[in-house]
């Protein structure tokens, strides 16, 4: 296809200085004769093919044209061309049928070859070529269409409308308007094309003006205006014009415009307006005066309203409409099932799934994803195995479910099975498996997945972020920084957070803080996650004042309210420096209830600086938060023992026995060679 585009651009380079260009020097031989050497009998047959077929050959010609048209519609252009070249006689319909195939495929160079070799052309031939050119992207192709348009000896409304549409598509509405004003005869399509053209280019005022000036309208006129106004974020104006110019007597079928408006309001969460419009559409097969069929709700109307309710989480109202439907399609069932899945109501989703006549692949994947998201991996895997036809989304849903629920072994086993079955992973698969390697802290697995990434996909920002996180978690900081640098100018805040967090968690505080400065120089706005890593880095190297400054800048400079994690980091910074009373004051001034991380930071600082009294306060708070944990008891006992306060130490031991607290056994993990 690329070769065709290049050839087209070379052979038919647009001329911008004039609407007309010199006539091409055409090969005098018919096209079919050029492919065969002199003396080949097929060459003589090619001369005959350039003549019109009449008389007894007409029935054969009808069958030939029908055969070529059938092959073209089936997309079998090679076979169609073989039949075309082998034909003993052709007429204009034969040529047009073959040109139609190339135009639909976008192979305009091949279409132009046939066009230039035609012995005779009709208006349909010219219109085919013009429509083909204006369908291609770029003003240059529109100019090719304009050149043919100017060469036409006779034009019809289709010719004019096609050229107007072509200019509208490339944003050249002045030329479109110039042609429209010079049309000898306009039809409703001409007006519709101008209205949609203005809307496509954001000129709402002129679009509405043209719509009001239209001498006649069809159902596409109002629907096109409504959808165009919605695309230009003029939803209320679209509704006002529609209700003003819609069908007051119900004789016109404007249900499509109603559906578009309902969808527009539903997508914006304005459910009351959507329901108001939905209720305006008659429910049933009532007939208007004179027996004319009134427009009624169709399945799209119901589906759109149900989806609007699902979007705002109102599955009760959605189900009420679903139960009222007299006719449902697959989309109806999938919308309702998806609504229950998003609300984590797998019981109702399962009932609908069992009642659904013919679940499609989307339905199965939705159910699998729902079970995986809610942690029911057994049900998810059972559905996956029963699924009649799996696709890549099916595999990804189960693998992501295993990863989310920290069943890393299950994810790896299924990934291997996926590769064994010949299913090619995509970036979503690889991102999930990278998260698995991160969770397992398995650098070997991570390296293998990185190799697959380089072979299968072009790493995008999310994939690179996953690589940075994986390498950081596995302690391969140099590899993490290499992945970070490879992102170049496409880094987002997650990229920066992953690298800063990697440095901070492995004690590279100076590097983390330096990278944070670079992040601000690039004007990347930090998040609350960024400051957790920055404060952690300050704690590691004892930068108390800098830590305080960063903590205060969160709310003052970036409008980020500190969370309990930030307070825990600040307590750690101040406490490590020996300022235990200030750390305790910070805890007492917290706007939220301190958690175990906050009290743990204070207790750890008290252990380092031998402040037994504050240690007792922190330990008692931890005992209340984690009554089954032995850590605060053991730490407090050791501090009393180190201070020689054996009576207090024995009280702590007796308290442990009374509360049935047992000291957890320590253990180490050692990776043995395979």
N, C-alpha and C positions, 0 to 999 in steps of 0.2 A: 504493500500500500504506500509506503514512503516513497518508493521509486516512482509510483504514479504521480504523487504530489510534486516531486521534483520535476518530473518530465512536464507536468502541466504548467508549472511555474516558468519553465524555460521556453516551452513552445508557445505559451499564451501569456507572455508578460504584459500586464495592464499598461495602458497609455492614459495618463492623467491630464494631458493637455487638450484632448478633444474627445467628444463623444464618439466620433467615427474614427476608423482607422483604414488604411489601404486594404483592398481585398487580397486574400491569400491567393497565391498561385497554386491551384489545385492540380493534383495528379489526374490526367485525363482518363486513366484506366479506372474501371470500377474497383472498389476495395478488394473484392474477392479474388481478382485476377493478380493482385500484386504479390500474393504469397506463393505463387507457383512458378516454376521456371518455364521458359519458352518450350513449346512442344508438349507440355503436360496437358492431357485432355481436360483436366479440371480448370485449366486456364480459359479454354473456350467456353466452358460451362459458366464461368464467371461473367463473360460478356452477356450471355443470355439472361443472367440473373439481374442485370441492370435494367432490363426491359419490364414493362408492366405485363402481368400475366392475365390473359382474358380467355374467354371461351370455355372449352372443356377442362382447362386446368384450374378453373376457379375453385371447385370443391377440394382438389388437392391442396391448393393454397390456403384454404380455410383451415384444413387439418394441420398444415405446417405452422400457421400462425398460432393456432391453439396449443400445439405442442411446445413451441418456443415460449409462449406466455406461461405455460404450466411450469416449465423448467426454471424460468426466471423467478416466478413466485416462490418456488421451492429453494431458491438460492443456488441452484446448480448452473452457474454461469458458463463453466467450461463446457458442459454438455450442450447447453443452449447454443453456444457459439459454434460448436462442431456441427450441429444440425443446420444452423444458419449458413455456414460456409459450404456445406454439402448440398444445399438447396439448388435445384435447377432453375427455379424462377422465384422471384420475390416481388412483393408490392410494398407500398409505403408502410402498411401495417406491420409487415415483417421487420422492416428496418426499425420502426418505432418500438416494437416489442423488445428487440435486442438492445436498443439504446436505453430503454427503460431499466433493463437489468443493470447496466453499467452506472446509470445515474443513481439508482437506489444503493448501489455498493459504494458510491462516491468516487468511482474510477472515471473521472471526467476526461482524462486524456484518451482513454479507450473510446468513450462515448463520442468525443470530438472527432476521432479518426473515422468512425462510422458516419457521423453527421457530414463531414467534409466529402465523403465518398458516395453519398446518396445521389442517385440520378434525379429524383424528385423529392420535394419536401412539402408537407402540409403544415397548417397552423399548429397541429399537435406536436409535430417534430420540433418546431422552434420553441414552443412552450416547454417541452421536456428539457431541452438543453438550458434554457434560461432558468428554469426551476432548479436544475442540477447545480448550476453555478451559484445561484443565490443561497442555496442550502449549505454551500461550503463556507468556512469561516474566513473572514478577511475581506477588506474592501476590494482587493485585487480581483477576486472571483466575481464580485458584484459588477465590476467594470467589464469583465468578460461577458456577463449576461447582458449588460447594457449595450455592448457592441452588437450582439446578436439582435437585441430588441430594435436597435436603430436600422438594422439591415432588413427587417421584416417588411415585406410588401403589404401584408394584410395582418392586422392585429385584432384580437378579441379581448373581452374583459379579463380573461385569464392572464393574457400577456401583460396587461397594465397592472393588474393586482399583484402578479408575481414580482414585478420590478419594484413596486411600492413596498411590498413586504421585504424584499431584499435590502433596500436602503434603510428601512426601519430597523432591521436586525443589526445593522452595523452602526446605528446611531445617527445616520445622516437623514434626519427628518426634513430638512429643507429641500433636498432633492426629491424625497418622497412626496412632499406637499406640492412641489412644482409639477410632478407627473400627475398627481391627483387632480390638480386644477385644469390640466390640459386633456383629461380623458374625454373622448367624445360622448361616452355614455357610461354612467356609473351604476353599479348595483349595490346591494346591501353589503356584499363582501368587501367592496371598495371602502365603504365607510367603516366597517368593522376593522379592516386592516389599519386604517389611519388611527382609530381610537386605541387599538392595542399597541400600535407603534409609539404613540405619545406616552402611553402608560409604561411601556418597556423602557423608555428613556427618561422617566420621572417627570414628565410634563403633565401633571394631573389637570391643571386648569384648562389647557387646550383639549385634552381628552374629553373632559366633561362637556366643554363647549361643542365639540364635534358631535358628541352623542345627542345632545339636545337639538342639534340642527338636522339630524338624520330624517330624511323624508319617510323612511320606513325602517322597521327593525324586525329582526327575527330573534329566536330564543338565544342565539349565540351573542347577540348584541349586548343584552343585559348581563348575561353570565360573564362575558369578557370584561365588561366594565367593572363589575363587582370584584372579580378575582384580581384584576389589575390594581384597583384601588387598595385592596387588602395588601397586595405585595408592596405598595407604596406607603403602608402603615396608615391608611385612611379608612379604617374599618367603620367608624361611625358615619362618615360621609357616604361610604358604600351602602350601608343599611338605609340611610335617609333617602338616597336616590332610588334605591331599589323599591322601597315601600311607596315612593312617590310615582315611579314610572312602571311598577310591576303590573301584573294582570289583575285588575280589580274584579273582573267578572269570572276569573278562574278558567278562562278558555285556553290560555296559552300555557304550555308546559314550561314553567320557570322553576321547577323543583331543583334543577341543577344550581341555580343562583342561590336559592334558599340553603341548599347543602353547603355551598361555599361559605356563606355568611355564618352558618352554624359552626362550621369548622374554624373559621376565623375567631369567633368569640370563644369557642372551646379551647383553642390553643393558648389564648391569653387568660384563661381561667375565669372568664366572665360568663359563668354558667347560667345566670338568670336571663341574660339577653339571648343566649343560645336557645334556652328552653322556650322563651317567648316566640321566637321564630319557628321553632319546631312545632309548637302548638298551632301556628297559623296554617300549617300544611294540613289539608283534610286527611282524615284517617278513614279509608274505605274506598269504595268504587262508586261514589255518588255521581250522578250525571247532572250537568247543568241544563239550562234552558235549551230547548231544541234538541235535546238528546246528546249534546256535545260532551265528550269525556272531560271531566274536570281533572286538573293535576292533583295527584295524591302522593303521599309519602311512599318513597321506594326504599329498597333495602339499604341504599347509601344513606338516606336520611336517618334511619334507625341506627345504623352503625356509627354515624358521625356523632349523634347525640349520646349514644352509649359511651363512645370513646371520650367525649367531653367530660362525662361524669367520672369515668375511670381516671382521667388525668388529674382531677382534683381529689381523688381518693374516695369518692362517694359510690362505693360498690352496691349499696342498697338500692339507690335510685337507678343505677345502671341495670341491676338485675330485674327491677320492676319492668323497665322497658323491654329488656331481653325476653321476659316471659310473655309480654304482650305481642311480640312479633308473630305474624302468621307465616312468614317465610324468612328463613335464615340462610345465610351462606357461610362459607368457612371463615370469612373475616369476622362475622358476628360472634361465632364460637371462640375464635382466638382472642378477640378483644376482651370478652368477658373472662376467659380463663386467665389472660395476662393481668387483668385487674385484680383478681383474687391472689395471683402469685405475687404481685407487687405489694399487696397488703399482708403477705405471708400467711394467707388463709388457704393452706394447701388442702384442707379437708373439702371445702367447697370447690376448689379447682379440680380436685380428683373426681368429684361427683360429675361435674360437667364433662371432664375428659372421658369418663366412662360412657356418658350418654351421647357424646358427639358421634355423628354417623360415620364420618371419614376423616379422622385426624390426619393432618399433613405433617411434614417434617418440622415446620415451625411450631406446631402444637406440641409435638414430642419434646423438642428442644426447650420450650418454655417450661414444661413440667419438670424436666430433668434439672434445668437451672434453678427452678423454685425449690426443689427438694435439696439440692446442693447448697443453696443459699441459707436454708433453714437448718443445715447440719444433718439432714437425714440422708447420709451418703448411701445407705443400704438400698433405700427406695430409688434414689437417683441411679445407682448402678444397675438395679433390676430393670428399670425402664430402658436404660441404655442398651442392655443386652437384648431386650425384647423388641427394640425399635426395628421396624421392617427395613428401613433404609437410612443409614447414618450419613451425615455429612461432617464437614470440618467443625461446624459450630457444635455439633453433638459431642465430639471428642473434647473440644475446648471447654465446654460447660462442665463436664465431669472432672477433667484435670484441674480446672480452676476451683471446683468445689473441694477436691482433695486438698489443694494448697491452702484455701481459706480456712478449712477446718484442721489444718496442721497434720493431715495424714500424708506426710511427705513420701513415704514408701509407696502408698497406693498411687500417688501421682506419677512417680517414676515408673512403676510397673505398667501403668496404663499408657504412658508416653512411649515406652518401648514397644508395647503391643501396637500402638498407632503406627509407629515406623515400620514394624514388621508387616502390617497389613497394607503397606504402600501408600498410606495417607501422608501427604506432604504438610508439615506444620507451617503455620503462618506466624506473624509477629505476636499475635495474642497467645498462641501456644508457647512460644519461646519466652515470652514475658512471664507466664505462669511458672515455667520450669526454672527460670532464673530465680524467681521468688522461692521456689522449693530449695534450690541450691543455697540460697541465703538463709532460709530457715534451718537447713541441715548444717550450715557452716561447712559446706563441702566444696572446697576449692577445685578439686579434680572434676566434679560434675559441672561446676560453673565454667571451667575452661573448655570442656567439651561442648557445652551449649553455646559458648562464645564462638567456637569454630563453626557451629551450625548457623549461627546468626550471620556470619560473614559469607557463608555459602548460599544461604537461602533468601535472605532479605537485605534490603538497604537499611542499615540501622537508623531509626528515627530517634527523636528526643526521648520518648518513653523507654525504648529499648536501651539506649545509652544510660539513662537514669537507673534502670534495673541493673545494668552491668556495674555502674559505680557503687551502688548499694551492696551488690554481691561481693565485689572485691574488698570493699571496706569492711564488711562484716567478717570476711574470712581473713582479715589482717594483711591483705595484699595491697597496701596503700599506694605503692608505686604504680601498680596496674590500674588502680582506681583513678589515680591522677592522669594516667595516659588516656583512659576512656573519657575523663572529664575534658581534657584538652582537645580530643577529637571532635567534640560537639561544636567547637568553634563559636560562631556568632549566634547559634540557635539555642543557646542555653536558656532554660527557664528557671524559675525560683526553686523548683524541685531539684534541678541539677546542682545548683549552688548548695542547697540544704544537704543533699546527699554527701557532697565532698567535704563540706565544713563539718558535718556530723561525723564522717569517717575519721577526719583528723582529730576531732575532739575526743571521740570514744577510745582512741588508741594513744592518747597522751601527747599528740602533736599539737599542743596548744598554740604555739607561736604561728605555725602554719595555718591553723584554723582562723586565728584572729586576723592574720594578713590577708587571707582569702575573703574574709568578711569585709575588710576595707576595700578590696578590689571589687567586690559585689556592689558596694554602695557607689563606687566610682562609675560603674557601668549603669547606674541608676536602676538597678533591679530592687524592687520593693521587698524587704524581708517580711517573713511571716512569723507567727508565734513559734513555729518549729525552729526557725533560724536562731532565735534568741535562746532557746533551750540549749542548743549546741554552743553558742557563744558564751553563755554564762557558765556552762560546764568547763569550757576551755579556760576561762578566767579562774575558776576554782582550782584547776590543776596546777596552775603556775602562781597562784596567790596574788592575782591582780585584783585587790579589793576595790580600789577606787574606780578602776576601769569597769569592773563588774557592776558597781553601783550606778555608774554613768549609763551603761548599756541598759540596765534594768529601768531606769527612769526614762530613757529615750523611747522605750516601747510605747508608752501612752502619749508622751508629749510630742514626739516627732512622727509616729506612725499610727497612732490611734489604736494600738493593740493593748487590750486590757490583760494584765498579767494573770496567768492561771496558777493552779496549785503547783505545777511543775516548775514554773519560774520562781515562785517563792521558795521551793525546796532548794533550787540552785543558789539563790541568794543567801539562804541560811547556811548552806555548805560553804560559800565563799567567805562569809563573815566569821563563821565558826572555826574554819580551818586556821584563820589568822589569829585565833584566840580571843576574839571579841564575843564571848559567849552571852553576856547580858544583852548586847545589842541584837544578837541572833534570836534570843528569847523574846525580846520586844517586837521584833519583826513578826514572830509567830503570833503573838497576842494581838497585833494590829492587822492580821490578815482578814480580808472581807469574806473569806469562805472558811470552812472547817478544815484544819490541817489534816493531812492524811499520813500514812505510815512513812512516806518518803521524807516529809518535812521533819517529823519527830526522829526518824532514823538519822537524818543529817545532823541534828542537834546532839543526839546520843553519841554518834561517832566522834563529833568534835569534843564533847565532854570527856570521852575516853582518852583522846589524844592529850588534852590539857588538864586532866585529872580534876575535873569539877564534879565531885560526887553528888552534890545536892541537886544541881540541874540535871545530872544524869538520872537521878531517881524520878524527877518529874517527867522527863522524856520517856523513861522506861515504863512508868505507870500508864502513860498515855498510849504507848504501843501495846501494852498488855490488854487494854480495853479494845483497841482496834483489831488486834490479832490474838485472841485469847488462847489459841492452840499453839502459837509459835513459842519456841524456847529461846529465841535469840535475845530478847530484852532481859530475860531472867539471867541467862548465862553472862551477858555483858555486865549487868549490874553486880552480879555475884563476884566476878573477877575484879571489878573496880573496888568493891568493899574489901576483898582479900588483899589487893595490892596496897590499900591504905591501912591495913592491919585492923580493920573493923570487922572482926570475926563474928561478933554477935549479929550484926546486920547481915553479914554474908549468910549465916545459918538461917536467919529469918527468910531470906530469899529462897534458900534451898527447901525449907519447910513449906513455903508457899507453892513451890513447884510440885512438891509431893501431894499437897492438899488439892491442888487443881489438876492432878494427874497429867502434868506436863513432862514429857520425856525429851531429853536432848537428842536432836537429830544426829544421825551418824554422818560423818564426813566421807566424801568419796571423790575420786579423781577419774577423769576420762582420758584414756590413752588410745590413740589410733594405732592399731597393729597393722603391719604390712599384709596385703592380700596374698 
